[in-house]
Amino acid sequence: MHTFADLVKALNRSTVYLSGLQSRFELPTFDGAGYSEAYLAFLQTVVHLRTLSITEETLRDLWHIEKKLLVLLHADSTGSPTWFLDSCGATTSPKRRLLLTNYELGAEVHGKGLQLGLNFADTAPELFAGQEMGEDALRVLNDYRKLHARISADVKAELPRVRSAVAWSKQV
């Protein structure tokens, strides 16, 4: 477990910057050593993508889509305040995981399948099914795929500049 100061040091970012990320991504905050490795891994992912010139607005859009998809799939089975972050840092099956939450979907993210109807949460049923209210996990997954593809293309386009900057930095 980490303190907020540990996060600041590990990410080499100011307290103001990290507090802003917590606020804008609507992340829970903790006193003392309340931050998990998964929490740190999520922030590292955001910092890495920002370093690769992915806008924070794009990342927040992806974040909201991922959380919406996880809600539709009833992925919150633990009741943890950080349930949407708890998979961050996992390294198995990367093609089956969402980019920011790192949640494993059980099928390739860019494949054609998705196992619907699983409900890991023990909650009261809704009056209407999500699909009847216009929420459809496959539609949200398609939105995710489109935004993920755009982010991937932007990352690939930025890589030559990052490599050039790293090579140049050796002269400094």
C-alpha positions as CSV (number, residue, x, y, z in Angstrom):
1,M,0.0,0.0,0.0
2,H,1.1,3.5,-0.8
3,T,0.7,7.0,0.6
4,F,-0.2,9.9,-1.6
5,A,3.5,11.1,-1.3
6,D,4.6,7.7,-2.6
7,L,2.4,8.2,-5.6
8,V,3.9,11.6,-6.2
9,K,7.4,10.2,-6.0
10,A,6.7,7.1,-8.1
11,L,5.0,9.1,-10.9
12,N,7.4,12.1,-10.7
13,R,4.4,14.4,-10.8
14,S,3.4,17.3,-8.5
15,T,0.8,16.9,-5.8
16,V,-1.4,19.4,-7.6
17,Y,-1.2,17.4,-10.8
18,L,-2.1,14.1,-9.1
19,S,-4.9,15.7,-7.0
20,G,-6.3,17.1,-10.3
21,L,-6.2,13.7,-11.9
22,Q,-8.0,12.2,-8.9
23,S,-10.7,14.9,-9.1
24,R,-11.1,14.8,-12.9
25,F,-11.2,11.0,-13.1
26,E,-13.5,10.9,-10.0
27,L,-11.1,8.6,-8.1
28,P,-11.5,7.9,-4.4
29,T,-8.9,9.5,-2.1
30,F,-7.5,7.9,1.0
31,D,-5.7,8.9,4.2
32,G,-2.3,7.4,4.9
33,A,-1.1,4.3,3.1
34,G,-4.5,3.7,1.5
35,Y,-3.5,3.5,-2.1
36,S,-3.1,0.1,-3.7
37,E,-0.7,-1.1,-6.3
38,A,-3.6,-1.2,-8.7
39,Y,-4.4,2.5,-8.0
40,L,-0.7,3.3,-8.8
41,A,-0.8,1.2,-11.9
42,F,-3.9,3.1,-13.2
43,L,-2.2,6.4,-12.6
44,Q,1.0,5.2,-14.3
45,T,-1.1,4.2,-17.4
46,V,-2.7,7.7,-17.5
47,V,0.7,9.4,-17.1
48,H,2.2,7.1,-19.8
49,L,-0.6,7.9,-22.3
50,R,-0.3,11.6,-21.5
51,T,3.4,11.4,-22.2
52,L,2.5,9.9,-25.6
53,S,0.3,13.0,-26.3
54,I,-3.1,11.4,-25.7
55,T,-5.3,14.2,-24.4
56,E,-6.7,14.0,-21.0
57,E,-10.2,14.6,-22.4
58,T,-9.8,11.5,-24.6
59,L,-8.7,9.5,-21.6
60,R,-11.6,10.7,-19.6
61,D,-14.0,9.8,-22.4
62,L,-12.4,6.3,-22.5
63,W,-12.6,6.1,-18.7
64,H,-16.3,6.8,-18.7
65,I,-17.0,4.3,-21.5
66,E,-15.0,1.6,-19.7
67,K,-16.8,2.2,-16.4
68,K,-20.2,2.2,-18.2
69,L,-19.3,-1.1,-19.8
70,L,-18.3,-2.6,-16.5
71,V,-21.5,-1.5,-14.9
72,L,-23.5,-3.0,-17.7
73,L,-21.5,-6.3,-17.3
74,H,-22.1,-6.1,-13.5
75,A,-18.4,-6.3,-12.9
76,D,-18.6,-4.9,-9.4
77,S,-18.6,-8.1,-7.3
78,T,-16.5,-6.9,-4.4
79,G,-18.1,-3.7,-3.2
80,S,-14.7,-2.1,-3.0
81,P,-14.5,1.7,-3.5
82,T,-11.9,1.0,-6.1
83,W,-13.5,-2.0,-7.8
84,F,-13.0,-0.4,-11.2
85,L,-9.3,-0.1,-10.6
86,D,-8.6,-3.4,-8.9
87,S,-7.5,-5.2,-12.1
88,C,-4.9,-2.5,-13.0
89,G,-1.4,-3.8,-13.1
90,A,-2.4,-7.4,-14.1
91,T,-0.3,-8.7,-16.9
92,T,-2.1,-11.9,-18.0
93,S,-4.2,-11.9,-21.2
94,P,-3.5,-8.3,-22.4
95,K,-5.7,-8.7,-25.5
96,R,-8.7,-9.5,-23.3
97,R,-8.3,-6.4,-21.1
98,L,-9.6,-2.9,-21.3
99,L,-7.0,-0.2,-21.6
100,L,-7.5,1.9,-18.5
101,T,-9.3,-0.3,-16.0
102,N,-7.4,-3.4,-17.3
103,Y,-10.5,-5.4,-16.6
104,E,-10.5,-8.8,-18.4
105,L,-13.6,-9.3,-20.5
106,G,-13.2,-13.0,-21.0
107,A,-12.8,-12.6,-24.8
108,E,-10.5,-10.5,-27.0
109,V,-11.5,-6.9,-26.7
110,H,-11.3,-6.4,-30.4
111,G,-12.9,-9.8,-31.2
112,K,-16.5,-10.3,-32.1
113,G,-17.7,-11.9,-28.9
114,L,-18.7,-10.8,-25.4
115,Q,-20.3,-13.0,-22.8
116,L,-23.4,-11.2,-21.8
117,G,-25.8,-11.9,-19.0
118,L,-23.2,-12.5,-16.2
119,N,-24.1,-10.8,-13.0
120,F,-21.5,-11.0,-10.3
121,A,-23.1,-8.4,-8.1
122,D,-25.7,-9.3,-5.5
123,T,-28.1,-6.4,-6.1
124,A,-31.8,-6.0,-6.5
125,P,-33.0,-6.4,-10.1
126,E,-34.0,-3.3,-12.1
127,L,-37.6,-2.6,-13.2
128,F,-36.5,-2.6,-16.8
129,A,-33.6,-4.3,-18.5
130,G,-30.8,-2.0,-19.5
131,Q,-31.3,-2.8,-23.2
132,E,-35.0,-1.6,-22.8
133,M,-33.7,1.7,-21.5
134,G,-31.3,2.1,-24.4
135,E,-28.2,0.7,-22.7
136,D,-26.6,-2.1,-24.6
137,A,-23.2,-3.6,-23.6
138,L,-22.3,-4.4,-27.3
139,R,-23.0,-0.8,-28.3
140,V,-20.8,0.5,-25.4
141,L,-18.1,-2.0,-26.3
142,N,-18.3,-0.8,-29.9
143,D,-17.8,2.8,-28.7
144,Y,-14.8,1.6,-26.6
145,R,-13.3,-0.1,-29.6
146,K,-13.6,3.0,-31.8
147,L,-11.9,5.2,-29.2
148,H,-9.3,2.6,-28.4
149,A,-8.4,2.3,-32.1
150,R,-8.0,6.1,-32.3
151,I,-5.8,6.1,-29.2
152,S,-3.7,3.2,-30.5
153,A,-3.2,5.1,-33.8
154,D,-2.2,8.3,-32.0
155,V,0.3,6.3,-29.8
156,K,1.9,4.7,-32.8
157,A,2.2,8.1,-34.5
158,E,3.9,9.6,-31.5
159,L,6.4,6.8,-30.9
160,P,9.0,8.0,-33.4
161,R,9.0,11.5,-31.7
162,V,9.4,9.8,-28.2
163,R,12.3,7.7,-29.4
164,S,13.9,10.7,-31.0
165,A,13.5,12.7,-27.7
166,V,15.0,9.8,-25.7
167,A,18.0,9.7,-28.1
168,W,18.4,13.4,-27.9
169,S,18.1,13.5,-24.1
170,K,21.4,11.4,-23.9
171,Q,23.2,14.5,-25.1
172,V,21.9,16.7,-22.3
